[in-house]
Amino acid sequence: MTSFWILGGGKFGLKAAQAAIKKYPGADITIIDKKNDVCGQFSNLSFNSVCMEGIKYLADNLDSGGFPDWIIPVIPVHVAYEWIRTQLFEEYSVEPLNIPEELAATLPNPLKGKDGALYISFADFICPDNCPEPAEICTHTGKPRLGILHEKLAAIHYNDFCSVVVQSRQLSPGVGGYSPEALYAALKKIKAAGSRPCLLSTACRCHGVMHGFRIKKYARP
């Protein structure tokens, strides 16, 4: 049985759950949202619900004995970055870094968000909700893709930065997610980078979000 954790309820969480159950009949779907009224709307549907903040739920429950097959983030934070911070705090300090302007200028349609996030997209238009994310042709324009964003971000070579990418894979038109193994692989690469500055991105073929930071292991007495 395929299992999903959907971080965030409301309109987009419900859409993701409905798309998942349509493609994977009988799937085990858990929707996590911090608002009681949002959780309550799922009580009469065939989905599990947990009233808890999404990152805390991941931090408390994502371990080798509790993996879902897929994590679908629909909350307005960079989930991979926030989860990785929870995994580092006991051994490392995490120093947020501004993404260099020179680097940002090489990325498609960069847009600064809050808390140091940089949003990146090959699209300068609103994509259709049901886009199947074809490999070669843009659904909206009908023209060849300008590139594959997760590959472009993974190939970044800028000064001493390491670039780590969690690829968001399309599970159904308009719905993307990643496996827990992808998060742990990213965490391993970041630890291996040591004190080098890091760029952590989550991206599909078209859109992505990036944070910059540096980690430092705590000195032990």
N, C-alpha and C positions, 0 to 999 in steps of 0.2 A: 504494500500500500504506500503510495506516494504521500509524503507529509509536507505541510507548509506552515511556516510561522509568518503571519502578516503583521508588520509593525505599523499600526495606525488603522483606525476604523473609519467611520464616516463614509462619504461618497466614494472615495478612491479605494479604501479598504474593502468595501462591499463589492466594488467592481472587480478588484483583484480576486476576491474569494469566488465570485460567480464565474469568472473566467477560468480559474483553476479547477473548479469542480466540473465545469463543462468539458475541459480537455482531459481531466483525470477523474473520471467517475469513481466515487467511493473514496476519494482522497481524504486524508485526515488534516483538517484545516483549523488552525488556531489563530484568532485575531486578538492582538494585544493593543489596548488603548487605555490611557490614564483616566479618561472621563467615564464616570459611571453611566451617564445617559447614553453615551455612544455604545458602551458594552451591552446595555440593556436591549438595544435594537436587534441584537443577534440572538436573543433568548428563544425566539420562535423559528429560527432558521437552523439548518443542519451544520452549524459551525460552532466550534468551541470558542469561548471568549475568556480573556483574562484582563482584569482591570489593574493595570500596572504601567508605569512609564516604560517605553519600549527598550531603551538602552539598558536600564536596570534589569529588565526581564532577560535580555541576552546575557548580561554579565552574570546573573544568578543561575541561569539554566543551560547555557551553551557549553557543554563539556563533552568529553569523549563518550559518555553514556547517554547523552540526550540530544543527539543531532537530529534535526529535521532534514529532509532532503533539500528543501529550498527555503531561503529567507527572502521575503518581499518587503522592502522598505517603502512605506508611503507616509512617513512623517517628515516634517520640514527641517531635518538635520542631516549631516553627512554621517550616516549610521556606521559605516566601516571605520571612519576616523574616531568617532566617539567610543565605539566598542574597543578599539585597539588601545585607546587611552586608559580604559578601565583595566586592561590586561597588563599594562606597563607600570601602573602607579606604585606597586609594592617594591619594585626593583629600580625603577628609573624615574627621573624627572622628565617632563615633556615641555620643551620650550617652543611655543608657537613662533613661526617665522613668516614674515611677509613674502609672498611669492614675487620674485624680482620682476620689475616692470619690463625689462628687456626680454625675459622669458615669456611673460604673459603676452607680449606683443606678437610672438611667433605662433600663438594658438588661435583657433578660429572663434571669432565673436566672444572674446573674454568679457566677463561681467563680474565685478566684485560684489560679494555678498557680505553678510555679517560674520563676525568671529573669524575673519581671515579666509573665508571660503572664496574660491574662484570658480565661477560657472563657465563652462565651455560648450560650444555647440557648433556643428556644421550648418545648422539651420538658423536663418535670420527671419523665420516665420513660425507660426504656430502649427505644429505637426498634427495630422489627423489622429484622433483617439484610437482608431483601429489600425494604425500603421503596422504592417507585418515585418518591417525592418528588412527589406530585401538586400541581398549582399552587393548588388551591382548598381541598381537604379533607385533613385529617390522616389518614394511614393508620391510626394507632393509635386515635385517639379517634372518628373518623368525623365530627368537627365541623369547621366552617370554620377555616382557618388564622388565627392571631393576627397574622400579618404575614409579610413576606418579609425574612429577616434581612439578606441582603447589601444590599438596598435601604435598610433602616433604618440600617445602619452607614454606608453611603455618604452618607446625608443628615444625618449628625451635624454640628451647628453648636454648638461649645462654645468659648467664649473665642477664642483665636487658633489653636486646633488645626486642622490640615488632616486630613481623614479619607480614607484611600486603601484601597480594597477590591479584593482579588483574588477574583473569583467562582469558586467551585468548582462545576463543572457535572457533573451526573450522567451517567456514561457507561454505567452499567448499574445495576440496583437494588442499592443498598448500596455502590456504588463511584463515587467522585467524583475529578475531576482538573481541571487547567487547562492552557492552552496556554503555551508559552514567551513568546509575544507579550504575554500578560496580565502576566507578571512584568516584562518590559521596560517596559510601559506604566506599571506601578506605580512602577518605579525612576525613570522620567522625571518623574512627578508629584512624587515626593519631592525630587528635585533642584530642581525648579521652586519648591518651597515655601521654599527657602533656609533661613533660621535659625528658621522657625516650628516649633513643636512638631508632631509628626506622630503619628497613629494609623494603624497598618498592620494590617489585618484580612484573614484568609482566611475566607470564609463561603459556605455554600450557602443554601438557603431556610430551613433550620432551625437550623443549628449554626455556630459560628465561634470563632476565636481571635484575640486582639488583642494588640499590643505598642505601647507608647508610647516615643518617642525624639525626639531633636533632632540634626540634623547641623550640622557647622561645617567650612567649607572650611579646609584648612591654609594658613597664611600662607607665601608663597614668598619666599625671600631675594632 
